Each structure stands twice: as structure tokens, then as C-alpha cells.
Amino acid sequence: MQWKIPLTDPDLGSDEIAAVTRVLESKWLTMGGVTAEFEKQFAAKMNVKHAFAVTNCTAALHLANLALGIGPGDEVICPDLTFVATANAVRYTGAEVALADIVSQSELTISPTDIEAKITDKTKAITVVHYAGFPCLMDEIMALARKHNLKVIEDCAHAPFAWHSFEDGSRQFVGAIGDIGCFSFFSNKNMTTGEGGMITTNDDEIADKLRLLRSHGMTTLTYERHKGHASGYDVVALGYNYRIDEIRSAIGLCQLGKIDRFNDERRKVYQWYLEAFEDVDHVFAPFAERDLSASTCHIMPVLIRRGYDQIKAQMQEARVQTSKHYAPISSFTLYKNQVAGAQSDVADGLMTLPLGPAMTREEVAFVVEQCRI
């Protein structure tokens, strides 16, 4: 179907085309100098010591779990309401997951109260997801981690350069608060490389592990040998090929330069939705009381309290693309033994509406009109 209003569209232009062309003309396509510059600029903007570009966010999450020593016999607490990769990355290591509930229907991030209820003597880490680009309740979560001596992985797939304001008044970008941050540059994300991701950390020891695990456990990389900085290599760990390439890193550098504008424009669209839904009593917008300036407003999730099927049909008829973020992990066959959270039924009424930096107020009004019954 040719959508009148798609769920989102990547903002790509002549800058990205020129950057990719320069890489092709250089004839060095695998991970090299462009990737190193992408990592350097991303780390500087995030105000973290280390950033490693990888092939996607799932790879980032897998490496994060491995670098923290998570494996068979361990357990990691994850949100039930997230994309399945968050939990799968734990299972790749041989560890198990425990699924935690959301805070409430107005706050769809992971519940600190339910996190604490799920902690056992097997628990080694907490993975949080900054859902829809809204930071989790990190004061409480980090306090729990310190209390129980747990590591914290931040899944920031929705939240590049969202920030959390701590109770002491300080601010920090998500992905720089826990032990490791994991970012996605998939085509529907706030900044994109098509496929791609980034891992961030302030811990030097973790960084050393990530560097090795990303590329086969090799002590030097192809680009270093190409430049004459090394003549050989050793393999000191069972690593993976999770490297990104220069083409995607070139796109990422361009997108990084635009991310503040993209996020600002998404916040504006989110605010238009909140205003437009004020007189639609059967549609509830989560996060309405949150500070939008702290969020990346990655998606526009709403709760349809009645007439879900009718509204979905109206959207289809009007050629408005919608989605659902997400079916709870506990609803999947692979995770059928997991206990669903008390709020997991919220997903039955979840609908994701179009949101992108290029959307107009008129388009938002048209989408909201299709929600009326």
C-alpha cells in the first residue's frame, strides 16, 4: 500500500549521499578511519569515555551482556514491554531473563518496584529500556543496583541523546548512567545508518572487553595492519564479527550532526498530538505529564480504550500506517514460562501512530481525526 502518512520516514539527503560517495571513492569499505571518527564524535557528544560502533543494537546488547560476564546460571531482569531483542541478547549468553512490569498506563517504562520484586540470588544485572525515548526512573533503578550489587545495561534504541534529570539537579544522557549503553541506528530510529548500533561505557575494563569481543577477540584490526601500525595479531578471546562498515559510519556521522534538530522536531510533533487528543476521551496518551525536552519522542504510543478494531480499520482506509510497540515478551511462545506483569494487558490497547521529524500539524490533525468513533 502507498501510505498517505507512513509510520516514519528517515531524513536522508545530499550530505549522506556525498559521504557515502567519498567512502566508495576511497576504496576502503570495512571498518576504518570513518568509523573511528564516528565513534569519537558520538562519545564526545554523549560525554562518555568510550563508544564502539557495531552492526546493530542486538549485537550491542549481546556484547554488553558478555562484557559484564553474564552467562549460564545468571539471570537478568528486563522489561516485559520491549522488543524481543532486549531479552534474546541475554539468552544468547546462556543466562535467563526475568520480566518486569511497567510503572503504570501513563508511564510505560520498567517499574523499579517490580524490578526489586524480581531480584533473586541469581540476578546479575538489570536491563532498562528508555521506551519511546522517555528515560526510565533512573534514580530509583541505580539505587537498587547499588543496594543489590547489580550491573545496569541501558537499552537506548529509542533514546539517542535523551537525558535524565537526577534528584540532585544534575543531568546525564541516557546510555552514560548505567554500566553500558546500547543504541540502535535502524532505519526507523531518530538517527539511522540503515542497520547499525553503538555501545557506550565509562569503564576502561569493560571497554577493553568490548573492543576484543566486537572483532573475533583479535588484538589488532585489519585497518591497523593496513596503516602499518601492526604486522600481525593474536586471538585472546572468543569474539564475534559485530563490526560496522565505513559506508554506514559515514551516514551515521551525517545523522549525528542532525540529531538535535531531529529530536526537537519530534518533540514538537508529540506536543501537537497531546493537544489534539485533549477532547478524545477514548484515546489516552502515555507520558503526557513528562518533560518532553528530556525525551527523544521516538514513537507516539497511545492506548485505545474502546473501538480499537474500528479505529485500526479507519486508519487503514485513510492510508495511515500504524503499528504496536510492543506485544509483551511474555506473550511469545519462546518465553511462555515467563510470568506476565500485571500491566501487560495494556498492550492489547496499544497503537503506535505516525511520528517523524517532517510531520506537519495538519497531518497530526488528520491522524487524530481517524481516531474518532
N, C-alpha and C positions, 0 to 999 in steps of 0.2 A: 504494500500500500504506500502511496505517496502521502506522507503526513502533512497536514496543514501546519501543525505545530508539533515538532518532534520533541522527544523527552529532553534532549540536549544536543547541541552541536559543538564540536571543537572549533576554536577560533584559531585558524591557521592561515598564514598569508605569505607574502613575498619574502619576509625575513626568514621564515623556516625553509622556504624553497632555496634561497640563496645559501643558507647554512649547510643544507644537505648537499647542494651542488659543490661547495668548497670541499667537503669531505670526499665526495666521489672523485673530484679532480686530484685530490692528494694521493689517492690510491691506497691509503691506509684506512681500512674499514673496521677492523677489530678494535677492541678496547685500547685506547691510547691517550694521546695528549688532550683531545677534546673532552674525553670522559674525565680526565684528571681536572680539567678546568671547571667542568660541570660540578664535580664533587666539591671542589674548592669554593666555588661561589655559593653553592647550596649550604655548605657548612657555615660559611661566613654570615649568610642571611639568617640562618637558624640560630647563630651564636652557639654552635657546638664544636667540639674539637675534631670530630671525625664524621665523614659521610662517605658511603660506599654505594655507587650506582650498581644496580642489579637488573636482571632481565624482567622481573615483575615483582609485585608485592608479596605474592605467595612464596617466592624464593626468599624474599627478605624475612618473612615470618619464620620460615623453616630455619634459616641461618641464625635468626635471633634465638630460637629455642635451643639449637645446637650449641651456640656460643655460651649460653648460660648453663650448659651441662645437663640439660633436661633429657631424660631417656627412660628406658623401661623401669617400672616401679614408681615413677614420679606421676604427679598429677598437676595440671594447670587449670585454673579457673578462667573461663571465657564467658562472654555474654551469650545468651540463647538467641538474641535478636541481632544477628550479624550475618554476613556472607560466610558460607561454609569453610572457606579457606582459612579463616581465623582458627577454627578447631582442627581442620585437617593438618595444618602445619605442626600442631602438637603431636598428632597421631603418627606423622612421618617419623618421629624420633623414637617411637615405641612407647611413649608416655600416654596417659589417658587424660580426658578432659572432664571437668565438672561444669555444668552450665548454670549460670546465674541469671537472675531475673532483671528486668528493667526497674527503674525507680518508680515510675508511675506512667499514666497515659499522657501526661503533659511533659514528662522527662524520660525520653526513650533510651537513655544511656544506662550502663550497668549499675546495679544497686550496691552500694557499699555494705548495706545491712545483709543482703543475700550473699555477697562475697564472704563475709565473716562466717555466715552460717554454713558455708560450703567448705571451709578450711578444715583439713584433716592432717594427720601426721605424714601423709604422702604429698601434700601440697608443696610445690616448689616455686611457683610463680603465679602471677595474675596477668592476664592479657586483657587490656581495656580497648574499647573501640569508641573513638570520638564520632559517634553516629551523626550523620547528616552534616558533619562539620562543627558540631557543638561539643566543646570539651567536657569530658566526664568530671565527676566530683572529685577532683584530684587531691584536695586537702585530705579528705577522709580516706581515700584509697591509699595514698602514700603513708598515712599514719598507720593503716592496717598492715601495710607491707613492712614497715619498721617494727611494729609490735610483734609480728609473727616471723620476721626474718625471711621475707619473700622477695623475689625479684619481680620487676614490673616491665612488661612489654607493652608499648603503646602502638596499637594499630591505627595509623593516621591516614588510611586510604582516602577518607573523606575530608581531611583536615590540614592541607598544607598551609602553614602559617596562621592557623587559628591559635589563640593564646588563652592561657588560664590565668585568672587573677586570684592570687592566694590571699588568705585571710590577713596576712601581714601587710597587704597592699602591693606586694611585688607581682610582676608579670613574667610569664615564661611561655615560649612557644611550645605547643604540644609536640611530642617527639624528643623534647630535651628535658623532660621531667622525670620519667622512669629511667630504667637502665638502658633500654634500646627503643628507638622509634622506627617504624616501618611505614613507608609511603608508597602509594600507587600512582603511576602515570598512564593508566589505561585510557582508552580513547574518550570515555565519558567523564573523566576526572577534571578537577579545576585547572590543572595543567597536565598536558599529555605528551607522551612520546610514542603513542600507539599502543605499545606494550612497554613496560619498564617500571622500575621502582628505585627506592633509595633506603638505606639503613643509616641511622644516626646514633651516635653514642658519645659520651664524655669520658668513658672509661678506657684507658690505654690498653689494658689487658684484654678486654672484650674486643677492642678494635684489632688487635693483633690476630685474634682468633678468626674474626670475620674476614680479614684480608686473606688469610690462608684458605678458609673454607670456601670462599667465593670462587676460587680458581684451582681446583684439584689438589689443594694442600701444597702447592708449589711455592718454593722460596723466592723465585723471581718470575716475572711475567714476560710474555713474548715481546712486548713493546720495549721493556728494559733491555732485552738482549738485542733487539733491532737497533737501539740507540747506542749500543756498545757499552752499556753500564754493567753488563754481566755476561759471562760466557757460557754459563750452564745453570742448572738448578737441581735442588733436592726436593723430594716429596716427603713431608714430615707429618701429614695428617690426611685422613680420608676425606678429601674435599669434593666439590661439585663444580660443574660448569654453569655458574649463575652469572657470568659476565654480561654486561650490556655491550652494545657496539657503538661506534663513532657516529653513525647516522642518527640513531635515537638520541644520543647525548647532545648532538648539535641542535636537534629540535628542542630538547629539554632546556638548553641554555637560552634559547629564544623565549620559550614559555616562562622560564624563571624570571626574565625581565619584564614580563607582562602580568605576573600572578597577582600583584597588588591591585591592579586595575580589574582583573577578572573577579577577584573576591569582592571588591567594592560594588561592582555591578550586580553580582549575585545577591548581595545583601539588600540592594535596592529592590530587586525583583521579589525577594522574600517578604520585604515590608509591604509591597503592593498587594501580595496575596493576603497577608494578615488583615489589611484594611478592607479588602474586597470581601473577605469571609465574615466580617462582623455581623452581617444580617442574614447569614445562612446557618440556622441553628442546628441542622443535622450534620454539619461538617465541622470537625474540631481540628485545629492546627496545633500540634505539639510545639513546645519551646517558645510559645508566644510571649512569655514573661522574661525570656533570656535577653542578654545584651547582644544584639546582632553584630556589633562591632568586633566582638571576640570570636565570632564564628566565620567559617568559610561558606556557610549556606550552600552546601554541596547539592543537596536534593530538597524537594518540597514534599515531605510526607504529610498526609492528612488522615484522620480517622473518620470514616463514613459511618454514621450512627444508624442510618436507615436508608434503604433504597440503593444498596451497593451495586447490585446487578443492573438496575435501571441506569444508574449514573455511568457505569462502565460501558453500557450499550450506547448511551448518548455520546460519550467520548469517541467511541469507535465510529459512530455515524458522522460526527463532526470532524473526523480525521485528526483527533488529538491523541497523541501517543501517551500511554500511562504505563506504570509498572508497579511492582510491590517490593519494597525493601524492609523486611525480607520475610520469607517463610522461616519460622523458627528452626534452628538446627535440630531441636528435639523432635521435629515432625518428620525428619528423614529416616529412611529405613536403616541407614548406616549407624544412626545414633538413637535407635528405637529404645535402647535400655536407659537412656538418659531421662532424668526427671524434668519435666517442663516446669517453668516458672509460673507462678500464679497469674502473672500478667501476660503470659504468652498468647492468650486468646485475643490480645489486642491486634495481632497480625491479621485476624480474619477481616477486620475493617480497614486495614492499612491500604492506602493507594498513594503512589508517588506521581505527582503532577509534573508537567514540564517546567524546567528551570535552567536557564543558561544566561550567560552574560549579555547576549544580544537580544533577549526578550524585551518587548515593549509593554507599556502599561495596557495598551489596547488588547494585546494577546493574552495578558493575565486576566483581564475582564472577560474575554471570550471563554477561556478555560473555566473560570468560576461560574459563568452562565450555564455551562454544561452540567454543573453540579447541582443545579436547582431541580427539584422534583415537585 
